[in-house]
Amino acid sequence: MPIEIRKAGLLIGQAGIVIRQLMQMTGCSIKVRESTEDSSQRTVEISSEIEARLGYAMTLIQEIVSNTTNSASEYQDYQMECHIPMTKVGALVGKGGENIIRLRALNNCDIRIERKDAPSEDKKMKISFAGNVINCYRARESVLSSLNLTRESLEVDEHETIVPVPTSFNGELIGKGGSTVRLLNQMVKCDIRLDPDSRGVEFSDVLIRGVERDVGDVKDILAALARIHTRNKEITSSPSNL
């Protein structure tokens, strides 16, 4: 996938830290190729034997390079949040603040308890994260894991949506023996099903059910995978490959 030369630094990070974390999170090999003399872009090569991981990596890379900042240091302004039960705040802080300090250092991310906010009616407190996008996601998962919480336990309201995908993509989405769709289910903790009654000539419907954030993640991953499928199909069907 092509990216602007000025965005390559955001993706690579200081001493390669961002791209290494991306590879660890996605299980993909990611390389940023040098640009040619007359080009304003560099090529990002992503490889993995598992299609779902390719889509996951593409989604994160798009989020990084679409950031409107112009330097790697400014990119640290990425923010996200989650809510935890008030009863878990003490455990998150730890004795003398030792636990939250450890989590900040472990994930290289600023983690704060928004004490200025009044507790919500459901007795939850907002936790904010600031850093690069990879570290924010890692820090959120570390916080939830340290408190024996899951995103599902914090967001009980289920959402359901339908995403149309090319019918020719159905086999890749399901994978051999259902391997690809099972991996997607594990990665984002959603129920993902291909609606057999909707299978048309050009498009089929994929049903996604889960918490709102995860449903959105699946939509992004499916869109990226469908783009890869369509591009590969166009390449293999071009006259030069016949």
SEKOLFI-17849 format. One record per residue (C-alpha): residue number from 1; residue in one letter; x, y, z. Coordinates in Angstrom, 1 decimal, m for minus. Layout:
R_NUM_a_X_Y_Z
...
END
This chain:
R_1_m_0.0_0.0_0.0
R_2_p_1.3_3.5_m0.8
R_3_i_1.8_6.2_1.8
R_4_e_3.1_9.8_1.6
R_5_i_6.9_10.1_2.2
R_6_r_6.2_12.6_5.0
R_7_k_4.0_10.0_6.8
R_8_a_6.6_7.3_6.8
R_9_g_8.2_8.6_10.0
R_10_l_4.9_8.2_11.8
R_11_l_4.6_4.6_10.8
R_12_i_8.2_3.7_11.5
R_13_g_8.6_5.6_14.8
R_14_q_11.7_6.6_16.6
R_15_a_14.3_3.8_16.1
R_16_g_11.6_1.7_14.5
R_17_i_9.5_1.3_17.7
R_18_v_6.1_1.9_16.1
R_19_i_6.5_m0.5_13.2
R_20_r_8.0_m3.2_15.5
R_21_q_4.9_m2.9_17.8
R_22_l_2.6_m3.1_14.8
R_23_m_4.3_m6.4_13.7
R_24_q_4.0_m7.8_17.2
R_25_m_0.3_m6.8_17.5
R_26_t_m0.8_m8.1_14.0
R_27_g_1.6_m11.0_13.5
R_28_c_2.5_m9.6_10.0
R_29_s_5.8_m8.7_8.4
R_30_i_5.7_m5.0_7.6
R_31_k_8.4_m3.2_5.5
R_32_v_8.5_0.4_4.3
R_33_r_10.4_0.6_1.0
R_34_e_12.5_3.5_m0.1
R_35_s_10.9_5.9_m2.6
R_36_t_12.3_6.5_m6.1
R_37_e_13.8_9.9_m7.0
R_38_d_10.7_11.2_m8.7
R_39_s_8.1_9.8_m6.3
R_40_s_6.3_11.5_m3.5
R_41_q_5.3_8.1_m2.0
R_42_r_6.8_5.1_m0.3
R_43_t_5.4_1.6_m0.5
R_44_v_4.4_m0.4_2.6
R_45_e_4.7_m4.1_2.1
R_46_i_2.5_m6.3_4.4
R_47_s_2.7_m10.0_4.4
R_48_s_1.1_m12.8_6.4
R_49_e_m0.3_m16.3_5.6
R_50_i_m3.5_m15.3_7.3
R_51_e_m5.8_m12.9_5.4
R_52_a_m7.5_m11.6_8.5
R_53_r_m4.2_m10.3_9.9
R_54_l_m3.5_m8.4_6.7
R_55_g_m6.8_m6.5_7.1
R_56_y_m6.1_m5.8_10.8
R_57_a_m2.6_m4.4_9.9
R_58_m_m3.9_m2.3_7.1
R_59_t_m6.6_m0.8_9.3
R_60_l_m4.0_0.2_12.0
R_61_i_m1.6_1.6_9.4
R_62_q_m4.4_3.6_7.8
R_63_e_m5.3_5.0_11.2
R_64_i_m1.6_6.0_11.8
R_65_v_m0.9_7.6_8.4
R_66_s_m4.3_9.4_8.2
R_67_n_m3.4_11.3_11.4
R_68_t_m3.3_15.0_10.5
R_69_t_m0.1_15.8_12.4
R_70_n_3.2_16.2_10.5
R_71_s_5.8_14.8_12.8
R_72_a_6.4_11.7_14.9
R_73_s_6.5_13.7_18.1
R_74_e_3.1_15.3_17.4
R_75_y_1.7_11.9_16.7
R_76_q_1.9_11.3_20.5
R_77_d_m1.4_13.3_20.7
R_78_y_m3.5_10.2_20.0
R_79_q_m6.1_9.7_22.7
R_80_m_m8.7_7.1_23.6
R_81_e_m10.7_6.1_26.7
R_82_c_m12.6_3.4_28.5
R_83_h_m14.7_3.1_31.6
R_84_i_m14.2_0.8_34.6
R_85_p_m16.3_0.1_37.7
R_86_m_m15.7_2.5_40.6
R_87_t_m14.9_m0.5_42.7
R_88_k_m11.8_m1.3_40.5
R_89_v_m10.2_2.2_40.7
R_90_g_m8.2_1.3_43.8
R_91_a_m6.8_m1.8_42.3
R_92_l_m5.8_0.1_39.1
R_93_v_m3.9_2.7_41.2
R_94_g_m2.3_0.2_43.5
R_95_k_m0.5_0.9_46.8
R_96_g_1.1_4.3_46.5
R_97_g_0.2_4.4_42.8
R_98_e_2.6_1.5_42.0
R_99_n_0.3_m0.3_39.7
R_100_i_m0.7_2.6_37.4
R_101_i_2.9_3.7_37.3
R_102_r_4.0_0.2_36.2
R_103_l_1.3_0.1_33.5
R_104_r_2.4_3.6_32.2
R_105_a_6.0_2.5_32.0
R_106_l_5.2_m1.0_30.5
R_107_n_3.1_0.5_27.7
R_108_n_4.9_3.8_27.2
R_109_c_1.5_5.5_27.5
R_110_d_0.0_8.2_29.7
R_111_i_m2.8_6.6_31.6
R_112_r_m5.0_8.9_33.7
R_113_i_m8.1_8.4_35.9
R_114_e_m10.4_11.3_35.1
R_115_r_m11.3_12.2_38.7
R_116_k_m12.7_15.6_37.7
R_117_d_m15.7_13.8_36.2
R_118_a_m18.5_12.9_38.5
R_119_p_m19.1_9.2_38.7
R_120_s_m21.7_8.1_36.1
R_121_e_m25.1_6.8_37.1
R_122_d_m23.8_3.2_36.5
R_123_k_m20.9_3.9_38.9
R_124_k_m18.1_3.8_36.3
R_125_m_m15.0_6.0_36.1
R_126_k_m13.4_7.2_32.9
R_127_i_m9.8_6.1_32.2
R_128_s_m8.0_8.1_29.4
R_129_f_m5.0_7.0_27.4
R_130_a_m2.6_9.3_25.5
R_131_g_0.4_8.2_23.3
R_132_n_0.8_6.7_19.9
R_133_v_m2.1_4.6_18.7
R_134_i_m0.4_1.2_19.2
R_135_n_0.6_2.0_22.8
R_136_c_m2.9_3.3_23.6
R_137_y_m4.5_0.0_22.5
R_138_r_m1.9_m2.0_24.3
R_139_a_m2.3_0.1_27.5
R_140_r_m6.1_m0.3_27.4
R_141_e_m5.8_m4.1_27.1
R_142_s_m3.2_m4.1_29.9
R_143_v_m5.5_m2.1_32.2
R_144_l_m8.4_m4.4_31.6
R_145_s_m6.3_m7.5_32.0
R_146_s_m4.7_m6.3_35.3
R_147_l_m8.3_m5.8_36.7
R_148_n_m9.6_m9.2_35.3
R_149_l_m12.0_m7.3_33.1
R_150_t_m12.9_m7.6_29.4
R_151_r_m14.4_m5.1_27.0
R_152_e_m17.5_m7.2_26.9
R_153_s_m18.0_m7.0_30.6
R_154_l_m17.8_m3.2_30.4
R_155_e_m20.1_m2.7_27.4
R_156_v_m23.0_m5.1_27.8
R_157_d_m25.3_m3.5_25.1
R_158_e_m25.0_m5.5_21.9
R_159_h_m25.1_m4.0_18.5
R_160_e_m25.8_m5.7_15.2
R_161_t_m25.0_m4.5_11.7
R_162_i_m24.9_m5.9_8.2
R_163_v_m21.9_m5.4_5.9
R_164_p_m22.2_m6.3_2.2
R_165_v_m19.1_m8.0_0.7
R_166_p_m18.4_m9.3_m2.8
R_167_t_m19.8_m12.8_m3.2
R_168_s_m16.5_m13.9_m4.7
R_169_f_m14.9_m13.0_m1.3
R_170_n_m17.0_m15.5_0.7
R_171_g_m14.5_m18.4_0.5
R_172_e_m11.6_m16.2_1.7
R_173_l_m13.7_m14.8_4.5
R_174_i_m14.7_m18.2_5.8
R_175_g_m11.3_m19.8_5.2
R_176_k_m10.4_m23.4_5.1
R_177_g_m12.7_m25.2_7.6
R_178_g_m13.9_m21.8_8.9
R_179_s_m10.3_m20.8_10.0
R_180_t_m10.4_m17.2_8.9
R_181_v_m13.8_m16.3_10.4
R_182_r_m12.9_m18.0_13.6
R_183_l_m9.7_m15.9_13.8
R_184_l_m11.7_m12.8_13.3
R_185_n_m14.1_m13.8_16.0
R_186_q_m11.2_m14.3_18.4
R_187_m_m9.4_m11.1_17.5
R_188_v_m12.4_m8.7_18.0
R_189_k_m14.7_m10.8_20.2
R_190_c_m17.7_m10.5_17.8
R_191_d_m20.1_m13.0_16.3
R_192_i_m19.5_m12.9_12.6
R_193_r_m21.7_m14.9_10.2
R_194_l_m22.3_m15.0_6.5
R_195_d_m26.0_m14.8_5.9
R_196_p_m26.8_m17.8_3.5
R_197_d_m30.2_m16.3_2.5
R_198_s_m28.6_m13.1_1.2
R_199_r_m26.1_m14.6_m1.2
R_200_g_m26.4_m12.8_m4.5
R_201_v_m24.6_m12.7_m7.7
R_202_e_m22.4_m9.8_m6.8
R_203_f_m22.7_m9.2_m3.0
R_204_s_m23.6_m11.2_0.1
R_205_d_m24.4_m9.9_3.6
R_206_v_m22.2_m10.5_6.6
R_207_l_m23.9_m10.2_10.0
R_208_i_m21.8_m8.8_12.8
R_209_r_m23.0_m8.8_16.5
R_210_g_m21.1_m7.5_19.5
R_211_v_m20.3_m4.4_21.5
R_212_e_m20.3_m1.2_19.5
R_213_r_m16.6_m0.6_19.4
R_214_d_m15.8_m4.2_18.3
R_215_v_m18.5_m4.1_15.6
R_216_g_m16.9_m1.0_14.2
R_217_d_m13.5_m2.7_14.2
R_218_v_m14.9_m5.7_12.3
R_219_k_m16.4_m3.4_9.6
R_220_d_m13.0_m1.8_9.1
R_221_i_m11.2_m5.1_8.8
R_222_l_m13.8_m6.6_6.4
R_223_a_m13.5_m3.4_4.3
R_224_a_m9.7_m3.8_4.1
R_225_l_m9.9_m7.5_3.3
R_226_a_m12.5_m6.9_0.6
R_227_r_m10.2_m4.2_m1.0
R_228_i_m7.3_m6.7_m1.0
R_229_h_m9.5_m9.3_m2.6
R_230_t_m10.8_m6.9_m5.2
R_231_r_m7.3_m5.6_m6.0
R_232_n_m5.9_m9.2_m6.3
R_233_k_m8.8_m10.2_m8.6
R_234_e_m8.2_m7.2_m10.8
R_235_i_m4.5_m8.0_m11.1
R_236_t_m5.0_m11.7_m11.9
R_237_s_m7.7_m10.9_m14.5
R_238_s_m5.7_m8.1_m16.3
R_239_p_m4.6_m8.9_m19.9
R_240_s_m0.9_m9.0_m18.9
R_241_n_m1.6_m11.9_m16.6
R_242_l_m3.6_m14.0_m19.0
END
